[in-house]
Structures are given as structure tokens and as C-alpha cells.
Amino acid sequence: MNRPRHVPLRRCVACRATLPKRELLRLVRDQDGWALDLRQRAGGRGTSLCPACALAAVRRDEPARLKGFRRAFRRDAEPVTALLTDIEPTLAAAMAVDPTTDRAPCAPPPAADRPRPNGGMHG
């Protein structure tokens, strides 16, 4: 009998959606500033960001996601936006809508599908 493989989860710092690690971008802060960690194995302080929030920050089109992005990165928001601007075509491709679900792959689930705090024990 095969056991299901463990899928590591990470939380987007901007929209707070919990997604599989492979669906998120990992940004690492080093001595030179922020860098994109494509292999998701670089040492140092890292943060995860979903492609939808990254694309919204680059295009400045979704106020709610942009607010979360600015809150997460604070004074570093402009350098991170400049870094993400270089990979905008890749972000747009990652946001392609899945025809089976009619949702973008990194969109947070609807509110009814989200787990409740404390396992739903308290109101």
C-alpha cells in the first residue's frame, strides 16, 4: 500500500493564502537585497509570494493584493517590484486559468472552503 506523499505548504505574505510550496515564488533576502530563489533552496531569510500577488504588484491593478504586498515588504516594496518586473511574462503564464476549475491555480479558495480557526470548534 502506497502512502500519499507529503506536500509542503507555505503562506503567501501578501494575500495570506496557504498553497503548495511549488506554486509559490520564493524571494530571499541577502546582503545585496532581494533575489528570486528558483530552486527554493537558498539559505537565508526567505518569503513566499503567490504569482497573483506578484503580478498585481507589477501591474498595480488590484488594490487589495497591492495593499497586502506593500504591508508585507514595507520599505522594500519598490526593489521587490523591480525584481518582479523582470519576470512579468512568466508570472502572466503562471496565472493562466485552469479550464477544469475556471480558477487561477494560485487563487485562494472561496470563503466556505477555508478551514475555520481552532478546527471549527468555536464560532
Long-range contacts (C-beta under 8 A, 24 or more apart in sequence): 10-48, 11-48, 12-48, 12-49, 12-50, 12-53, 12-106, 13-47, 13-48, 13-49, 13-68, 13-72, 13-73, 14-49, 14-50, 14-53, 14-57, 14-65, 14-68, 14-69, 14-71, 14-72, 15-50, 15-52, 15-53, 15-64, 15-65, 15-68, 15-108, 16-68, 16-108, 17-50, 17-106, 17-107, 17-108, 17-109, 19-50, 19-106, 21-48, 23-50, 23-51, 23-105, 23-106, 24-48, 24-49, 24-50, 24-51, 24-106, 25-49, 25-50, 25-51, 25-54, 27-80, 27-83, 29-76, 33-76, 33-79, 34-76, 34-79, 34-80, 34-83, 35-83, 36-83, 36-87, 47-72, 50-106, 51-91, 51-94, 51-95, 51-106, 52-95, 52-104, 52-106, 52-107, 54-84, 54-91, 55-88, 55-91, 55-92, 55-95, 57-81, 57-84, 58-84, 58-85, 58-88, 58-91, 59-88
